[in-house]
Amino acid sequence: MPEETTIRQGSGRKKIDWVAARTYYLELGPTRTATAVAAKFNVSPQGVYKQMRKNAWKTDAYAFDQEVQRRQEQAALRTRTNRRVKVLTIIDDVIDAFGGKATEKGKEASASDFAALVKLAELLEGEPTDRVQVGEVQQMVGVILSGVSVFIASDKRGDFLEWLAGVKAQLSIEAIAE
């Protein structure tokens, strides 16, 4: 059913563009109110509420908000994908420079840069790397250590926690890499 374009107010007729009012209502976002629409279009809030009920503005607003969220998520995904492609292209240029196809982009790269870039490329392409595997092991060790204290006799827990504090630095990724 098409929305009304006019409403009667008092003894005269005041033309209200309800399509524009509905559009304004939708564009207000999640904080939208009938009062805001009424103020913008110089009409009573009751008139706005009547149109809202008659033409299911709240249902439309929910669908509108869902579509806005979907588009924002798509834009973020495209941006992330574009960045990933850009980084991988740069990495490929540097790797090519190490292979004898020197370009201006890769001339200053060192061997340590090469290793780091290869790992970064693997991560961006979803491949596992040593750092990811060590991180997973470190997380697992943390969970085990936090639960093991339950099995240590209460009179020995203080000694265990003191020992754990002493070896904590050895359990970090940096200490393992050295």
C-alpha positions as CSV (number, residue, x, y, z in Angstrom):
1,M,0.0,0.0,0.0
2,P,1.6,3.4,-1.0
3,E,2.2,5.9,1.7
4,E,0.0,8.9,2.0
5,T,1.4,12.2,0.7
6,T,-0.8,14.5,2.7
7,I,-2.4,14.6,6.1
8,R,-5.1,16.9,7.4
9,Q,-4.0,19.1,10.4
10,G,-6.6,21.4,11.9
11,S,-8.9,23.0,9.4
12,G,-6.4,23.3,6.6
13,R,-4.4,20.8,4.6
14,K,-0.6,20.6,5.2
15,K,1.3,18.5,2.7
16,I,3.7,16.1,4.2
17,D,6.1,14.1,2.1
18,W,5.9,10.8,4.0
19,V,8.3,9.1,1.7
20,A,10.9,11.7,2.6
21,A,9.9,11.4,6.3
22,R,10.4,7.7,6.2
23,T,13.7,8.0,4.4
24,Y,14.8,10.5,7.1
25,Y,13.7,8.1,9.8
26,L,15.7,5.2,8.3
27,E,18.8,7.4,7.9
28,L,18.8,8.4,11.5
29,G,20.2,5.0,12.4
30,P,19.6,3.0,15.5
31,T,19.0,6.1,17.6
32,R,16.0,7.1,15.4
33,T,12.8,8.5,17.0
34,A,9.4,9.6,15.8
35,T,10.0,12.8,17.7
36,A,13.1,13.6,15.6
37,V,11.0,13.1,12.4
38,A,8.2,15.2,13.8
39,A,10.6,18.1,14.5
40,K,12.3,17.8,11.1
41,F,9.0,17.8,9.1
42,N,7.1,20.2,11.4
43,V,4.3,17.7,12.2
44,S,3.0,16.2,15.4
45,P,4.7,13.1,16.8
46,Q,1.2,11.4,16.8
47,G,1.1,11.9,13.0
48,V,4.5,10.2,12.7
49,Y,3.5,7.3,15.0
50,K,0.4,6.8,12.9
51,Q,2.5,6.5,9.7
52,M,5.0,4.3,11.4
53,R,2.3,1.8,12.4
54,K,0.4,2.0,9.1
55,N,3.5,1.5,6.9
56,A,5.7,-0.7,9.2
57,W,8.5,1.7,9.5
58,K,10.1,-0.2,12.4
59,T,10.3,-3.4,10.3
60,D,11.8,-1.4,7.5
61,A,14.3,0.2,10.0
62,Y,15.4,-3.2,11.2
63,A,15.9,-4.4,7.6
64,F,17.7,-1.1,6.7
65,D,20.1,-1.5,9.7
66,Q,20.9,-5.1,8.8
67,E,21.7,-4.0,5.2
68,V,23.9,-1.1,6.4
69,Q,25.8,-3.6,8.7
70,R,26.2,-6.1,5.8
71,R,27.6,-3.4,3.5
72,Q,30.0,-2.2,6.2
73,E,31.2,-5.7,6.8
74,Q,31.7,-6.2,3.0
75,A,33.6,-2.9,2.7
76,A,35.9,-3.9,5.7
77,L,36.5,-7.3,4.1
78,R,37.3,-5.7,0.7
79,T,39.7,-3.3,2.4
80,R,41.4,-6.1,4.3
81,T,41.6,-8.2,1.2
82,N,43.1,-5.3,-0.8
83,R,45.7,-4.7,1.9
84,R,46.6,-8.4,1.9
85,V,47.1,-8.4,-1.8
86,K,49.2,-5.2,-1.6
87,V,51.5,-6.7,1.1
88,L,51.8,-10.0,-0.8
89,T,52.8,-8.1,-4.0
90,I,55.5,-6.2,-2.1
91,I,56.7,-9.4,-0.6
92,D,56.8,-11.0,-4.0
93,D,58.9,-8.1,-5.3
94,V,61.4,-8.5,-2.5
95,I,61.6,-12.3,-3.0
96,D,62.1,-11.7,-6.7
97,A,65.0,-9.3,-5.8
98,F,66.6,-12.1,-3.8
99,G,66.2,-14.4,-6.9
100,G,68.3,-12.1,-9.1
101,K,65.5,-10.1,-10.6
102,A,66.4,-7.0,-8.6
103,T,64.0,-4.1,-8.6
104,E,64.2,-0.8,-6.9
105,K,61.7,-2.0,-4.2
106,G,63.9,-4.9,-3.1
107,K,67.5,-3.6,-3.3
108,E,67.8,-2.6,0.4
109,A,66.4,-5.9,1.8
110,S,68.7,-8.1,4.0
111,A,68.6,-11.9,4.5
112,S,66.8,-11.4,7.8
113,D,64.2,-9.3,6.1
114,F,63.7,-12.1,3.6
115,A,63.0,-14.7,6.3
116,A,60.5,-12.4,8.0
117,L,58.8,-11.6,4.8
118,V,58.4,-15.3,3.9
119,K,56.8,-15.9,7.3
120,L,54.5,-13.0,6.8
121,A,53.5,-14.2,3.4
122,E,52.7,-17.7,4.8
123,L,50.6,-16.1,7.6
124,L,48.7,-14.0,5.1
125,E,48.0,-17.0,2.9
126,G,46.8,-19.1,6.0
127,E,49.9,-21.3,6.2
128,P,51.2,-22.3,9.6
129,T,54.6,-20.9,10.7
130,D,57.0,-21.7,13.6
131,R,55.8,-18.6,15.5
132,V,52.2,-19.7,15.3
133,Q,53.0,-23.2,16.5
134,V,55.2,-21.9,19.4
135,G,52.3,-19.6,20.3
136,E,49.9,-22.5,20.4
137,V,52.3,-24.5,22.6
138,Q,52.8,-21.6,24.9
139,Q,49.1,-21.2,25.3
140,M,48.7,-24.9,26.1
141,V,51.5,-24.8,28.6
142,G,49.8,-21.8,30.3
143,V,46.6,-23.7,30.6
144,I,48.3,-26.8,32.0
145,L,50.3,-24.8,34.5
146,S,47.2,-22.9,35.7
147,G,45.4,-26.1,36.4
148,V,48.2,-28.2,37.8
149,S,48.2,-26.3,41.1
150,V,45.0,-28.1,42.0
151,F,46.9,-31.4,42.2
152,I,49.8,-30.1,44.3
153,A,49.4,-30.5,48.1
154,S,48.5,-27.3,49.8
155,D,51.7,-27.3,51.9
156,K,53.8,-27.4,48.7
157,R,51.9,-24.9,46.5
158,G,53.9,-22.0,47.8
159,D,57.2,-23.7,46.8
160,F,55.7,-24.6,43.4
161,L,54.5,-21.0,42.7
162,E,58.0,-19.7,43.8
163,W,59.7,-22.1,41.4
164,L,57.2,-21.2,38.6
165,A,58.0,-17.4,39.1
166,G,61.7,-18.3,38.8
167,V,61.4,-20.1,35.5
168,K,58.7,-17.9,34.0
169,A,61.2,-16.0,31.8
170,Q,62.4,-19.2,30.3
171,L,58.8,-20.0,29.2
172,S,58.5,-16.9,26.9
173,I,58.8,-17.1,23.2
174,E,61.8,-14.8,23.2
175,A,63.6,-17.1,25.7
176,I,62.9,-20.1,23.5
177,A,64.2,-18.4,20.4
178,E,67.6,-17.5,22.0
